[in-house]
Amino acid sequence: MLSVQWVRKRGLFEVNRKQLPLLLMLIAGAITTLTVYFKGLGLKTMLIALLAAMVIFGFIGSLIEYILNSFDRNQNSEVSDEGEVIEKEAVDQPVTEAPAPETEETVE
């Protein structure tokens, strides 16, 4: 079974997410134009259908982009039971140790 780490490590399915709405709009526009043309509808109907398809699929693409980005944000930081945010370190970066906090000595 493929894991997310395996796919990311090999760079498979790497798509610039900013281009996702544009790609969906282009594909939807092409399909809409061909469908309306082969049905024999007029130019005005074709342009209205094309505009509607591009607006709708542009919105859907933006929504998908937002959802994918929110998944990445949630994966990069987790919330512990105490409500503290724990940042995950990237796999490629070496692990570094933080200096121990200094404690004050109390005199009794």
Secondary structure, DSSP 4 states (H G I P E B T S, - for coil): ---HHHHHHHTTT---GGGHHHHHHHHHHHHHHHHHHHHT--HHHHHHHHHHHHHHHHHHHHHHHHHHHHHHHHHHEEE-TTS-EEEPPPSSSPP-PPPPPP-PPPP-
